[in-house]
Amino acid sequence: MIPVALGRKTRVLAAIVILANVFGNFFLSLGLRHSGAGPIVSPHGYLAALANPWVSLGVTILILWMLARLALLSWADLSYVLPITSLGYVLTAMLGRLFLGEQIPAARWAGIALITAGVFLVSRTAIRTAGDRR
Amino acid sequence: MNWLLVALVVATASLGDILQTMRMKRHGEIRDFRPGALGRTLAAVLRSWHIPASLGLLAISFFAFVTLLSVAELSFAVPATAAEYVLSTVLARWLLGEQVNWKRWMGAGLVGCGLGLLAL
């Protein structure tokens, strides 16, 4: 049985992991639109994009996401972390629709639902199926 | 161009993850989480080519994702990169010898079908 304190800590950190991933990607996308630089294909383009405060905020939040996910994985099962991560696909699409004005056709919503279901199904399988290779 | 970028993001991320898993499995389960022990583990795994190569691949994946976001909608780019689940499942079966049961293949198949709908 999971102690109450650990259960609460897990839920709080899980929420941080989901929201950091969704908002990190959202701010990255918002900043790239604001900079209006078009397709970025050169090192100079990446540096110029980082000068945009929204892009910097997005990258900072994604670094926090990676650290929070590592911390969560130090005690929570991967099979717990994976399905909650898949919720991010739906939330990301909703942010794109609500705040970036993206027109999401029915086929894309259906695709996102299938991807979420697929990730959820993968997460319901055993964490470890191969032994250590020394 | 969008799907080419998705392919680059997914291929580099999957290969990076496979290399990391390969090296960490060879190291074995980490049981000592004291800072000194973690530092020694990090130094040990960084000495092999797997981890530096995987970090390079994951960096390429991130920059390709930024390029993808500069040309594609957010609601397309993020779900499309879930193709990593399909590729990683196949590579994990071939290169890592993981036992992929029907549930995991079916999950990867659903992700594949979802990607097909995104492409419409």
gemmi code that builds the backbone of each chain (N, CA, C; Angstrom):
import gemmi

chains = {
    "A": [
        ("MET", (0.834, -1.201, 0.000), (0.000, 0.000, 0.000), (0.877, 1.261, 0.000)),
        ("ILE", (0.499, 2.229, -0.818), (1.302, 3.451, -0.925), (0.971, 4.369, 0.248)),
        ("PRO", (1.996, 4.871, 0.974), (1.728, 5.812, 2.055), (1.007, 7.045, 1.523)),
        ("VAL", (0.166, 7.662, 2.392), (-0.638, 8.816, 1.950), (0.248, 9.941, 1.433)),
        ("ALA", (1.368, 10.218, 2.172), (2.237, 11.334, 1.775), (2.832, 11.093, 0.390)),
        ("LEU", (3.257, 9.828, 0.125), (3.848, 9.511, -1.173), (2.795, 9.592, -2.274)),
        ("GLY", (1.553, 9.156, -1.964), (0.463, 9.240, -2.935), (0.203, 10.677, -3.343)),
        ("ARG", (0.195, 11.587, -2.359), (-0.055, 12.998, -2.651), (1.104, 13.583, -3.459)),
        ("LYS", (2.327, 13.241, -3.043), (3.519, 13.740, -3.742), (3.509, 13.263, -5.197)),
        ("THR", (3.106, 12.004, -5.400), (3.071, 11.440, -6.754), (2.063, 12.193, -7.614)),
        ("ARG", (0.858, 12.447, -7.050), (-0.182, 13.136, -7.831), (0.249, 14.551, -8.198)),
        ("VAL", (0.871, 15.254, -7.219), (1.306, 16.627, -7.481), (2.377, 16.635, -8.565)),
        ("LEU", (3.365, 15.745, -8.441), (4.446, 15.720, -9.432), (3.935, 15.259, -10.795)),
        ("ALA", (2.979, 14.318, -10.808), (2.397, 13.854, -12.075), (1.715, 15.021, -12.790)),
        ("ALA", (0.980, 15.838, -12.007), (0.316, 17.005, -12.599), (1.351, 17.968, -13.168)),
        ("ILE", (2.461, 18.151, -12.434), (3.530, 19.047, -12.909), (4.127, 18.508, -14.211)),
        ("VAL", (4.338, 17.181, -14.286), (4.924, 16.561, -15.482), (4.022, 16.800, -16.701)),
        ("ILE", (2.716, 16.562, -16.530), (1.779, 16.736, -17.658), (1.747, 18.201, -18.097)),
        ("LEU", (1.537, 19.107, -17.112), (1.366, 20.519, -17.453), (2.660, 21.115, -18.015)),
        ("ALA", (3.818, 20.696, -17.474), (5.094, 21.239, -17.971), (5.310, 20.832, -19.422)),
        ("ASN", (4.961, 19.591, -19.773), (5.124, 19.133, -21.150), (4.192, 19.897, -22.090)),
        ("VAL", (2.929, 20.010, -21.678), (1.933, 20.674, -22.524), (2.274, 22.156, -22.704)),
        ("PHE", (2.554, 22.851, -21.576), (2.809, 24.291, -21.667), (4.187, 24.588, -22.274)),
        ("GLY", (5.174, 23.715, -22.041), (6.489, 23.902, -22.671), (6.356, 23.908, -24.183)),
        ("ASN", (5.659, 22.903, -24.717), (5.460, 22.818, -26.170), (4.600, 23.978, -26.672)),
        ("PHE", (3.591, 24.367, -25.859), (2.694, 25.455, -26.257), (3.468, 26.774, -26.403)),
        ("PHE", (4.286, 27.110, -25.375), (5.024, 28.379, -25.432), (6.079, 28.358, -26.546)),
        ("LEU", (6.662, 27.179, -26.765), (7.622, 27.040, -27.870), (6.934, 27.378, -29.196)),
        ("SER", (5.752, 26.806, -29.395), (5.002, 27.036, -30.619), (4.564, 28.493, -30.738)),
        ("LEU", (4.075, 29.049, -29.599), (3.626, 30.454, -29.579), (4.785, 31.386, -29.962)),
        ("GLY", (5.957, 31.152, -29.356), (7.124, 31.996, -29.621), (7.575, 31.917, -31.064)),
        ("LEU", (7.551, 30.708, -31.624), (7.997, 30.540, -33.012), (7.051, 31.261, -33.964)),
        ("ARG", (5.756, 31.304, -33.612), (4.799, 32.051, -34.450), (5.038, 33.543, -34.342)),
        ("HIS", (5.276, 34.006, -33.079), (5.491, 35.432, -32.863), (6.743, 35.925, -33.566)),
        ("SER", (7.809, 35.083, -33.552), (9.060, 35.524, -34.173), (8.883, 35.633, -35.682)),
        ("GLY", (7.930, 34.860, -36.211), (7.595, 34.966, -37.639), (8.772, 34.700, -38.565)),
        ("ALA", (9.737, 33.899, -38.077), (10.943, 33.678, -38.874), (10.744, 32.651, -39.982)),
        ("GLY", (9.609, 31.957, -39.951), (9.405, 30.899, -40.945), (10.182, 29.659, -40.552)),
        ("PRO", (10.406, 28.756, -41.506), (11.113, 27.514, -41.177), (12.523, 27.790, -40.648)),
        ("ILE", (12.862, 27.148, -39.522), (14.203, 27.318, -38.957), (15.067, 26.155, -39.415)),
        ("VAL", (16.148, 26.469, -40.126), (16.994, 25.382, -40.647), (18.481, 25.592, -40.364)),
        ("SER", (18.855, 26.736, -39.751), (20.282, 26.989, -39.533), (20.540, 27.243, -38.045)),
        ("PRO", (21.803, 27.039, -37.602), (22.143, 27.333, -36.198), (21.790, 28.768, -35.823)),
        ("HIS", (21.995, 29.695, -36.759), (21.651, 31.092, -36.486), (20.149, 31.233, -36.232)),
        ("GLY", (19.363, 30.456, -36.973), (17.906, 30.490, -36.798), (17.497, 30.035, -35.405)),
        ("TYR", (18.176, 28.973, -34.897), (17.852, 28.484, -33.549), (18.196, 29.537, -32.497)),
        ("LEU", (19.379, 30.188, -32.670), (19.799, 31.201, -31.702), (18.830, 32.385, -31.728)),
        ("ALA", (18.424, 32.774, -32.943), (17.491, 33.892, -33.075), (16.156, 33.549, -32.425)),
        ("ALA", (15.714, 32.300, -32.583), (14.443, 31.868, -31.976), (14.534, 31.929, -30.461)),
        ("LEU", (15.706, 31.555, -29.906), (15.873, 31.561, -28.446), (15.805, 32.969, -27.871)),
        ("ALA", (16.063, 33.973, -28.720), (15.985, 35.362, -28.257), (14.548, 35.761, -27.979)),
        ("ASN", (13.600, 35.010, -28.542), (12.193, 35.297, -28.279), (11.842, 34.819, -26.864)),
        ("PRO", (11.265, 35.719, -26.031), (11.001, 35.334, -24.629), (10.065, 34.137, -24.492)),
        ("TRP", (9.083, 33.981, -25.415), (8.169, 32.830, -25.326), (8.910, 31.522, -25.588)),
        ("VAL", (9.840, 31.570, -26.571), (10.626, 30.363, -26.876), (11.505, 30.007, -25.684)),
        ("SER", (12.167, 31.029, -25.093), (13.016, 30.779, -23.920), (12.198, 30.193, -22.783)),
        ("LEU", (10.982, 30.754, -22.578), (10.107, 30.236, -21.517), (9.747, 28.777, -21.799)),
        ("GLY", (9.422, 28.479, -23.058), (9.079, 27.108, -23.438), (10.224, 26.140, -23.174)),
        ("VAL", (11.445, 26.538, -23.580), (12.614, 25.665, -23.379), (12.863, 25.465, -21.879)),
        ("THR", (12.733, 26.554, -21.091), (12.933, 26.451, -19.630), (11.929, 25.475, -19.019)),
        ("ILE", (10.661, 25.603, -19.435), (9.626, 24.711, -18.891), (9.894, 23.260, -19.311)),
        ("LEU", (10.395, 23.058, -20.545), (10.698, 21.686, -20.993), (11.876, 21.081, -20.224)),
        ("ILE", (12.840, 21.936, -19.820), (13.946, 21.430, -18.980), (13.376, 21.003, -17.614)),
        ("LEU", (12.466, 21.837, -17.068), (11.814, 21.489, -15.790), (11.021, 20.193, -15.936)),
        ("TRP", (10.343, 20.018, -17.107), (9.567, 18.807, -17.377), (10.464, 17.565, -17.310)),
        ("MET", (11.649, 17.685, -17.959), (12.558, 16.536, -17.986), (13.020, 16.183, -16.573)),
        ("LEU", (13.344, 17.198, -15.771), (13.809, 16.948, -14.397), (12.678, 16.374, -13.545)),
        ("ALA", (11.461, 16.930, -13.699), (10.314, 16.440, -12.919), (9.997, 14.992, -13.294)),
        ("ARG", (10.108, 14.676, -14.595), (9.822, 13.308, -15.058), (10.853, 12.327, -14.497)),
        ("LEU", (12.135, 12.743, -14.503), (13.186, 11.887, -13.941), (12.924, 11.635, -12.464)),
        ("ALA", (12.542, 12.704, -11.739), (12.264, 12.558, -10.301), (11.092, 11.609, -10.089)),
        ("LEU", (10.039, 11.768, -10.880), (8.854, 10.908, -10.741), (9.206, 9.452, -11.042)),
        ("LEU", (10.054, 9.245, -12.067), (10.434, 7.879, -12.448), (11.337, 7.215, -11.410)),
        ("SER", (11.890, 8.011, -10.472), (12.768, 7.407, -9.472), (11.970, 6.569, -8.473)),
        ("TRP", (10.622, 6.812, -8.375), (9.834, 5.929, -7.506), (8.566, 5.401, -8.179)),
        ("ALA", (8.043, 6.127, -9.177), (6.793, 5.669, -9.799), (7.101, 4.728, -10.961)),
        ("ASP", (6.190, 3.780, -11.211), (6.360, 2.850, -12.329), (6.272, 3.590, -13.662)),
        ("LEU", (7.032, 3.102, -14.642), (6.939, 3.657, -15.998), (5.511, 3.458, -16.523)),
        ("SER", (4.878, 2.341, -16.089), (3.514, 2.041, -16.543), (2.491, 2.991, -15.929)),
        ("TYR", (2.909, 3.773, -14.942), (2.035, 4.820, -14.400), (2.321, 6.137, -15.128)),
        ("VAL", (3.612, 6.377, -15.395), (4.018, 7.651, -15.996), (3.579, 7.734, -17.468)),
        ("LEU", (3.672, 6.609, -18.214), (3.331, 6.644, -19.642), (1.878, 7.038, -19.932)),
        ("PRO", (0.880, 6.422, -19.268), (-0.493, 6.829, -19.587), (-0.803, 8.271, -19.245)),
        ("ILE", (-0.218, 8.782, -18.142), (-0.510, 10.183, -17.829), (0.146, 11.097, -18.856)),
        ("THR", (1.293, 10.661, -19.422), (1.941, 11.458, -20.459), (1.055, 11.539, -21.699)),
        ("SER", (0.331, 10.436, -21.980), (-0.497, 10.415, -23.187), (-1.673, 11.394, -23.086)),
        ("LEU", (-2.057, 11.760, -21.841), (-3.095, 12.789, -21.678), (-2.647, 14.111, -22.303)),
        ("GLY", (-1.325, 14.300, -22.337), (-0.768, 15.539, -22.869), (-1.131, 15.783, -24.322)),
        ("TYR", (-1.310, 14.699, -25.114), (-1.659, 14.871, -26.534), (-2.997, 15.594, -26.681)),
        ("VAL", (-3.962, 15.197, -25.837), (-5.288, 15.808, -25.901), (-5.226, 17.264, -25.426)),
        ("LEU", (-4.539, 17.481, -24.285), (-4.448, 18.842, -23.742), (-3.720, 19.775, -24.711)),
        ("THR", (-2.679, 19.259, -25.376), (-1.928, 20.071, -26.344), (-2.842, 20.489, -27.497)),
        ("ALA", (-3.631, 19.547, -27.996), (-4.550, 19.861, -29.101), (-5.569, 20.907, -28.663)),
        ("MET", (-6.050, 20.784, -27.401), (-7.036, 21.751, -26.913), (-6.430, 23.149, -26.799)),
        ("LEU", (-5.180, 23.241, -26.330), (-4.518, 24.555, -26.252), (-4.326, 25.138, -27.643)),
        ("GLY", (-3.938, 24.267, -28.593), (-3.760, 24.729, -29.975), (-5.060, 25.281, -30.533)),
        ("ARG", (-6.164, 24.595, -30.208), (-7.484, 25.014, -30.701), (-7.930, 26.315, -30.043)),
        ("LEU", (-7.759, 26.399, -28.709), (-8.289, 27.533, -27.951), (-7.441, 28.796, -28.065)),
        ("PHE", (-6.103, 28.638, -27.992), (-5.258, 29.833, -27.887), (-4.417, 30.123, -29.123)),
        ("LEU", (-4.260, 29.145, -30.015), (-3.473, 29.411, -31.221), (-4.374, 29.465, -32.456)),
        ("GLY", (-5.688, 29.278, -32.235), (-6.639, 29.384, -33.343), (-6.491, 28.284, -34.377)),
        ("GLU", (-5.944, 27.124, -33.984), (-5.762, 26.037, -34.953), (-7.109, 25.378, -35.254)),
        ("GLN", (-7.348, 25.150, -36.523), (-8.566, 24.440, -36.930), (-8.259, 22.953, -36.936)),
        ("ILE", (-8.892, 22.224, -36.033), (-8.588, 20.794, -35.928), (-9.726, 19.995, -36.540)),
        ("PRO", (-9.467, 19.370, -37.707), (-10.527, 18.582, -38.342), (-10.854, 17.337, -37.515)),
        ("ALA", (-12.045, 16.775, -37.770), (-12.511, 15.603, -37.005), (-11.514, 14.454, -37.089)),
        ("ALA", (-10.891, 14.283, -38.284), (-9.940, 13.169, -38.460), (-8.756, 13.323, -37.516)),
        ("ARG", (-8.311, 14.576, -37.284), (-7.164, 14.773, -36.395), (-7.548, 14.466, -34.949)),
        ("TRP", (-8.773, 14.894, -34.533), (-9.232, 14.554, -33.171), (-9.279, 13.033, -33.011)),
        ("ALA", (-9.806, 12.349, -34.045), (-9.889, 10.884, -33.978), (-8.487, 10.276, -33.902)),
        ("GLY", (-7.548, 10.842, -34.666), (-6.161, 10.373, -34.644), (-5.548, 10.543, -33.266)),
        ("ILE", (-5.772, 11.709, -32.647), (-5.231, 11.977, -31.304), (-5.826, 10.985, -30.299)),
        ("ALA", (-7.136, 10.693, -30.441), (-7.786, 9.741, -29.530), (-7.170, 8.345, -29.680)),
        ("LEU", (-6.930, 7.914, -30.942), (-6.321, 6.597, -31.175), (-4.900, 6.530, -30.615)),
        ("ILE", (-4.126, 7.606, -30.810), (-2.745, 7.642, -30.302), (-2.752, 7.543, -28.774)),
        ("THR", (-3.664, 8.302, -28.136), (-3.768, 8.264, -26.672), (-4.128, 6.855, -26.204)),
        ("ALA", (-5.093, 6.234, -26.893), (-5.500, 4.872, -26.535), (-4.339, 3.897, -26.730)),
        ("GLY", (-3.588, 4.067, -27.824), (-2.455, 3.193, -28.113), (-1.371, 3.300, -27.061)),
        ("VAL", (-1.030, 4.537, -26.677), (-0.001, 4.742, -25.642), (-0.474, 4.143, -24.323)),
        ("PHE", (-1.780, 4.315, -24.026), (-2.336, 3.772, -22.791), (-2.218, 2.244, -22.782)),
        ("LEU", (-2.501, 1.632, -23.935), (-2.441, 0.161, -24.032), (-1.001, -0.342, -23.858)),
        ("VAL", (-0.036, 0.360, -24.496), (1.374, -0.017, -24.357), (1.779, 0.048, -22.883)),
        ("SER", (1.256, 1.070, -22.191), (1.651, 1.266, -20.795), (1.083, 0.191, -19.878)),
        ("ARG", (0.072, -0.578, -20.353), (-0.527, -1.621, -19.509), (0.228, -2.943, -19.622)),
        ("THR", (1.422, -2.919, -20.253), (2.194, -4.157, -20.387), (3.352, -4.145, -19.383)),
        ("ALA", (4.038, -5.285, -19.247), (5.096, -5.413, -18.244), (6.200, -4.383, -18.473)),
        ("ILE", (6.761, -3.891, -17.364), (7.807, -2.863, -17.461), (9.093, -3.462, -17.994)),
        ("ARG", (9.346, -4.712, -17.612), (10.652, -5.290, -17.935), (10.471, -6.682, -18.495)),
        ("THR", (10.945, -6.902, -19.725), (10.784, -8.224, -20.336), (12.102, -8.818, -20.758)),
        ("ALA", (13.227, -8.050, -20.632), (14.544, -8.555, -21.018), (15.486, -8.391, -19.843)),
        ("GLY", (16.384, -9.376, -19.643), (17.306, -9.318, -18.509), (18.428, -8.329, -18.743)),
        ("ASP", (19.201, -8.063, -17.656), (20.381, -7.208, -17.789), (21.392, -7.869, -18.719)),
        ("ARG", (22.065, -7.056, -19.541), (23.064, -7.617, -20.453), (24.435, -7.159, -19.988)),
        ("ARG", (25.144, -8.026, -19.359), (26.469, -7.647, -18.866), (27.549, -8.131, -19.806)),
    ],
    "B": [
        ("MET", (7.246, 18.207, -46.352), (8.373, 18.545, -45.479), (8.047, 18.203, -44.024)),
        ("ASN", (6.744, 18.413, -43.633), (6.374, 18.149, -42.241), (6.648, 16.709, -41.835)),
        ("TRP", (6.244, 15.751, -42.702), (6.429, 14.342, -42.353), (7.900, 13.942, -42.383)),
        ("LEU", (8.703, 14.614, -43.239), (10.152, 14.355, -43.236), (10.747, 14.767, -41.893)),
        ("LEU", (10.287, 15.936, -41.391), (10.774, 16.405, -40.086), (10.318, 15.472, -38.970)),
        ("VAL", (9.042, 15.007, -39.058), (8.537, 14.049, -38.063), (9.424, 12.804, -38.070)),
        ("ALA", (9.768, 12.329, -39.298), (10.609, 11.133, -39.416), (11.971, 11.358, -38.767)),
        ("LEU", (12.547, 12.557, -38.967), (13.863, 12.858, -38.377), (13.762, 12.921, -36.852)),
        ("VAL", (12.716, 13.611, -36.342), (12.520, 13.716, -34.877), (12.400, 12.314, -34.282)),
        ("VAL", (11.556, 11.497, -34.907), (11.230, 10.176, -34.353), (12.420, 9.211, -34.467)),
        ("ALA", (13.088, 9.203, -35.640), (14.207, 8.260, -35.846), (15.348, 8.564, -34.882)),
        ("THR", (15.707, 9.836, -34.732), (16.835, 10.176, -33.851), (16.471, 9.929, -32.388)),
        ("ALA", (15.218, 10.263, -31.997), (14.810, 10.047, -30.597), (14.777, 8.554, -30.282)),
        ("SER", (14.243, 7.749, -31.209), (14.155, 6.304, -30.967), (15.541, 5.687, -30.851)),
        ("LEU", (16.443, 6.045, -31.797), (17.805, 5.493, -31.746), (18.522, 5.942, -30.472)),
        ("GLY", (18.310, 7.202, -30.092), (18.916, 7.715, -28.856), (18.440, 6.925, -27.650)),
        ("ASP", (17.125, 6.675, -27.588), (16.559, 5.916, -26.461), (17.086, 4.488, -26.435)),
        ("ILE", (17.198, 3.881, -27.634), (17.688, 2.496, -27.706), (19.134, 2.416, -27.204)),
        ("LEU", (19.979, 3.386, -27.647), (21.381, 3.385, -27.209), (21.484, 3.572, -25.695)),
        ("GLN", (20.652, 4.492, -25.148), (20.671, 4.723, -23.695), (20.259, 3.464, -22.943)),
        ("THR", (19.176, 2.832, -23.436), (18.688, 1.619, -22.774), (19.733, 0.511, -22.832)),
        ("MET", (20.367, 0.368, -24.029), (21.389, -0.660, -24.227), (22.506, -0.515, -23.189)),
        ("ARG", (23.006, 0.721, -23.038), (24.129, 0.969, -22.127), (23.697, 0.804, -20.668)),
        ("MET", (22.510, 1.326, -20.326), (22.083, 1.272, -18.928), (21.739, -0.162, -18.524)),
        ("LYS", (21.219, -0.975, -19.455), (20.927, -2.377, -19.150), (22.237, -3.131, -18.922)),
        ("ARG", (23.279, -2.768, -19.702), (24.567, -3.426, -19.517), (25.141, -3.070, -18.141)),
        ("HIS", (24.866, -1.822, -17.708), (25.334, -1.392, -16.391), (24.587, -2.129, -15.284)),
        ("GLY", (23.307, -2.365, -15.513), (22.504, -3.032, -14.482), (21.743, -2.029, -13.636)),
        ("GLU", (20.803, -2.535, -12.849), (19.921, -1.663, -12.062), (20.712, -0.816, -11.061)),
        ("ILE", (20.374, 0.479, -11.004), (21.029, 1.380, -10.051), (20.358, 1.214, -8.696)),
        ("ARG", (21.148, 0.847, -7.688), (20.582, 0.655, -6.343), (21.088, 1.690, -5.351)),
        ("ASP", (22.263, 2.283, -5.646), (22.844, 3.258, -4.724), (22.615, 4.664, -5.286)),
        ("PHE", (21.758, 5.442, -4.587), (21.394, 6.769, -5.105), (22.138, 7.900, -4.396)),
        ("ARG", (23.208, 7.547, -3.642), (23.983, 8.615, -3.018), (24.722, 9.384, -4.110)),
        ("PRO", (24.901, 10.735, -3.934), (25.496, 11.553, -4.996), (26.816, 10.997, -5.518)),
        ("GLY", (27.690, 10.540, -4.615), (28.996, 10.014, -5.040), (28.841, 8.816, -5.959)),
        ("ALA", (27.941, 7.896, -5.560), (27.721, 6.685, -6.353), (27.108, 7.029, -7.707)),
        ("LEU", (26.159, 7.985, -7.706), (25.537, 8.404, -8.976), (26.577, 9.028, -9.898)),
        ("GLY", (27.492, 9.823, -9.307), (28.565, 10.456, -10.076), (29.458, 9.407, -10.728)),
        ("ARG", (29.794, 8.348, -9.956), (30.648, 7.279, -10.491), (29.933, 6.536, -11.626)),
        ("THR", (28.606, 6.320, -11.432), (27.819, 5.652, -12.482), (27.826, 6.482, -13.760)),
        ("LEU", (27.606, 7.795, -13.581), (27.565, 8.698, -14.739), (28.911, 8.671, -15.470)),
        ("ALA", (30.007, 8.757, -14.684), (31.343, 8.756, -15.293), (31.564, 7.441, -16.051)),
        ("ALA", (31.085, 6.337, -15.462), (31.291, 5.023, -16.098), (30.528, 4.919, -17.414)),
        ("VAL", (29.261, 5.347, -17.410), (28.471, 5.184, -18.642), (28.885, 6.180, -19.724)),
        ("LEU", (29.444, 7.327, -19.289), (29.870, 8.317, -20.285), (31.143, 7.879, -21.009)),
        ("ARG", (31.864, 6.908, -20.422), (33.104, 6.461, -21.058), (32.830, 5.625, -22.309)),
        ("SER", (31.645, 5.009, -22.394), (31.335, 4.232, -23.600), (30.726, 5.168, -24.637)),
        ("TRP", (30.737, 4.730, -25.895), (30.262, 5.624, -26.965), (28.746, 5.768, -26.969)),
        ("HIS", (28.039, 4.812, -26.346), (26.573, 4.804, -26.420), (25.925, 6.104, -25.907)),
        ("ILE", (26.324, 6.504, -24.692), (25.630, 7.643, -24.063), (25.933, 8.964, -24.781)),
        ("PRO", (27.234, 9.290, -25.056), (27.478, 10.518, -25.827), (26.750, 10.511, -27.174)),
        ("ALA", (26.744, 9.353, -27.851), (26.052, 9.281, -29.154), (24.556, 9.504, -28.964)),
        ("SER", (23.989, 8.925, -27.888), (22.546, 9.085, -27.669), (22.205, 10.534, -27.354)),
        ("LEU", (23.089, 11.208, -26.587), (22.827, 12.620, -26.271), (22.870, 13.455, -27.544)),
        ("GLY", (23.807, 13.139, -28.453), (23.873, 13.842, -29.734), (22.599, 13.630, -30.545)),
        ("LEU", (22.121, 12.374, -30.569), (20.896, 12.055, -31.327), (19.683, 12.774, -30.731)),
        ("LEU", (19.604, 12.810, -29.386), (18.454, 13.470, -28.748), (18.505, 14.982, -28.977)),
        ("ALA", (19.732, 15.538, -29.058), (19.854, 16.980, -29.360), (19.366, 17.252, -30.782)),
        ("ILE", (19.749, 16.381, -31.728), (19.285, 16.543, -33.121), (17.761, 16.450, -33.149)),
        ("SER", (17.214, 15.499, -32.369), (15.762, 15.321, -32.321), (15.069, 16.589, -31.823)),
        ("PHE", (15.642, 17.206, -30.769), (15.017, 18.413, -30.208), (15.034, 19.556, -31.227)),
        ("PHE", (16.209, 19.763, -31.882), (16.288, 20.870, -32.836), (15.380, 20.613, -34.052)),
        ("ALA", (15.269, 19.348, -34.455), (14.356, 19.035, -35.559), (12.913, 19.299, -35.137)),
        ("PHE", (12.594, 19.032, -33.856), (11.239, 19.303, -33.344), (10.944, 20.805, -33.352)),
        ("VAL", (11.963, 21.610, -32.989), (11.783, 23.071, -33.033), (11.504, 23.510, -34.472)),
        ("THR", (12.257, 22.946, -35.428), (12.021, 23.273, -36.842), (10.612, 22.852, -37.256)),
        ("LEU", (10.191, 21.661, -36.790), (8.836, 21.182, -37.108), (7.784, 22.160, -36.580)),
        ("LEU", (7.994, 22.631, -35.332), (7.029, 23.572, -34.756), (7.019, 24.907, -35.492)),
        ("SER", (8.150, 25.226, -36.158), (8.203, 26.499, -36.887), (7.427, 26.432, -38.196)),
        ("VAL", (7.077, 25.209, -38.636), (6.349, 25.095, -39.911), (4.985, 24.395, -39.767)),
        ("ALA", (4.761, 23.707, -38.624), (3.517, 22.933, -38.494), (2.718, 23.381, -37.278)),
        ("GLU", (1.428, 23.025, -37.277), (0.579, 23.363, -36.136), (0.942, 22.496, -34.939)),
        ("LEU", (0.764, 23.087, -33.748), (1.077, 22.379, -32.498), (0.253, 21.096, -32.376)),
        ("SER", (-1.038, 21.178, -32.753), (-1.940, 20.021, -32.603), (-1.618, 18.909, -33.591)),
        ("PHE", (-0.735, 19.191, -34.569), (-0.241, 18.147, -35.468), (1.109, 17.628, -34.972)),
        ("ALA", (2.018, 18.575, -34.638), (3.412, 18.212, -34.360), (3.547, 17.278, -33.158)),
        ("VAL", (2.872, 17.608, -32.057), (3.053, 16.811, -30.840), (2.502, 15.383, -31.001)),
        ("PRO", (1.245, 15.206, -31.466), (0.770, 13.821, -31.643), (1.568, 13.046, -32.701)),
        ("ALA", (2.031, 13.733, -33.745), (2.753, 13.022, -34.818), (4.039, 12.386, -34.298)),
        ("THR", (4.671, 13.046, -33.303), (5.923, 12.492, -32.785), (5.674, 11.232, -31.947)),
        ("ALA", (4.408, 10.889, -31.706), (4.092, 9.629, -31.014), (4.470, 8.430, -31.875)),
        ("ALA", (4.837, 8.669, -33.141), (5.321, 7.581, -34.000), (6.524, 6.907, -33.360)),
        ("GLU", (7.153, 7.610, -32.405), (8.292, 7.036, -31.690), (7.894, 5.729, -30.991)),
        ("TYR", (6.634, 5.646, -30.526), (6.176, 4.424, -29.842), (6.211, 3.229, -30.795)),
        ("VAL", (5.863, 3.479, -32.059), (5.851, 2.392, -33.052), (7.279, 1.959, -33.363)),
        ("LEU", (8.132, 2.946, -33.720), (9.513, 2.625, -34.094), (10.276, 2.019, -32.920)),
        ("SER", (10.086, 2.590, -31.718), (10.811, 2.079, -30.550), (10.413, 0.647, -30.236)),
        ("THR", (9.121, 0.322, -30.437), (8.662, -1.044, -30.166), (9.361, -2.030, -31.102)),
        ("VAL", (9.442, -1.673, -32.387), (10.088, -2.548, -33.370), (11.582, -2.683, -33.053)),
        ("LEU", (12.245, -1.536, -32.777), (13.685, -1.572, -32.493), (13.987, -2.308, -31.193)),
        ("ALA", (13.103, -2.124, -30.188), (13.321, -2.804, -28.899), (13.229, -4.314, -29.080)),
        ("ARG", (12.340, -4.755, -29.973), (12.199, -6.188, -30.239), (13.451, -6.731, -30.956)),
        ("TRP", (13.904, -5.994, -31.984), (15.032, -6.453, -32.804), (16.378, -6.298, -32.108)),
        ("LEU", (16.607, -5.095, -31.528), (17.954, -4.792, -31.029), (18.144, -5.106, -29.556)),
        ("LEU", (17.062, -5.044, -28.769), (17.219, -5.256, -27.322), (16.688, -6.613, -26.874)),
        ("GLY", (16.028, -7.323, -27.778), (15.503, -8.642, -27.419), (14.332, -8.590, -26.462)),
        ("GLU", (13.632, -7.450, -26.402), (12.474, -7.361, -25.508), (11.331, -8.216, -26.067)),
        ("GLN", (10.580, -8.823, -25.156), (9.441, -9.635, -25.571), (8.233, -8.718, -25.753)),
        ("VAL", (7.811, -8.547, -27.001), (6.693, -7.643, -27.285), (5.431, -8.488, -27.410)),
        ("ASN", (4.537, -8.387, -26.428), (3.312, -9.205, -26.473), (2.237, -8.531, -27.327)),
        ("TRP", (1.105, -9.221, -27.487), (0.066, -8.730, -28.409), (-0.481, -7.374, -27.983)),
        ("LYS", (-0.515, -7.150, -26.644), (-1.067, -5.883, -26.163), (-0.178, -4.715, -26.594)),
        ("ARG", (1.145, -4.947, -26.515), (2.080, -3.884, -26.888), (2.062, -3.659, -28.402)),
        ("TRP", (1.993, -4.761, -29.186), (1.894, -4.597, -30.651), (0.608, -3.872, -31.007)),
        ("MET", (-0.488, -4.227, -30.285), (-1.778, -3.597, -30.578), (-1.736, -2.100, -30.250)),
        ("GLY", (-1.079, -1.778, -29.128), (-0.927, -0.356, -28.754), (-0.167, 0.398, -29.826)),
        ("ALA", (0.943, -0.217, -30.289), (1.741, 0.422, -31.342), (0.904, 0.543, -32.625)),
        ("GLY", (0.057, -0.489, -32.880), (-0.807, -0.456, -34.067), (-1.819, 0.680, -33.991)),
        ("LEU", (-2.398, 0.875, -32.786), (-3.368, 1.975, -32.605), (-2.693, 3.323, -32.847)),
        ("VAL", (-1.457, 3.462, -32.325), (-0.714, 4.708, -32.560), (-0.517, 4.897, -34.061)),
        ("GLY", (-0.170, 3.796, -34.760), (0.023, 3.862, -36.213), (-1.250, 4.295, -36.936)),
        ("CYS", (-2.399, 3.723, -36.506), (-3.686, 4.118, -37.119), (-3.977, 5.591, -36.855)),
        ("GLY", (-3.676, 6.028, -35.623), (-3.885, 7.444, -35.270), (-3.046, 8.347, -36.154)),
        ("LEU", (-1.810, 7.919, -36.412), (-0.926, 8.712, -37.280), (-1.479, 8.775, -38.695)),
        ("GLY", (-2.086, 7.636, -39.136), (-2.705, 7.617, -40.461), (-3.809, 8.667, -40.557)),
        ("LEU", (-4.596, 8.806, -39.476), (-5.668, 9.812, -39.467), (-5.098, 11.235, -39.468)),
        ("LEU", (-3.960, 11.421, -38.776), (-3.337, 12.757, -38.772), (-2.899, 13.147, -40.171)),
        ("ALA", (-2.538, 12.117, -40.970), (-2.007, 12.385, -42.312), (-3.106, 12.784, -43.290)),
        ("LEU", (-4.379, 12.527, -42.929), (-5.482, 12.829, -43.856), (-5.640, 14.330, -44.080)),
    ],
}
model = gemmi.Model(1)
for chain_id, residues in chains.items():
    chain = gemmi.Chain(chain_id)
    for i, (resn, *xyz) in enumerate(residues, 1):
        res = gemmi.Residue()
        res.name, res.seqid = resn, gemmi.SeqId(i, " ")
        for name, pos in zip(("N", "CA", "C"), xyz):
            atom = gemmi.Atom()
            atom.name, atom.element = name, gemmi.Element(name[0])
            atom.pos, atom.b_iso = gemmi.Position(*pos), 0.0
            res.add_atom(atom)
        chain.add_residue(res)
    model.add_chain(chain)
structure = gemmi.Structure()
structure.add_model(model)
structure.setup_entities()
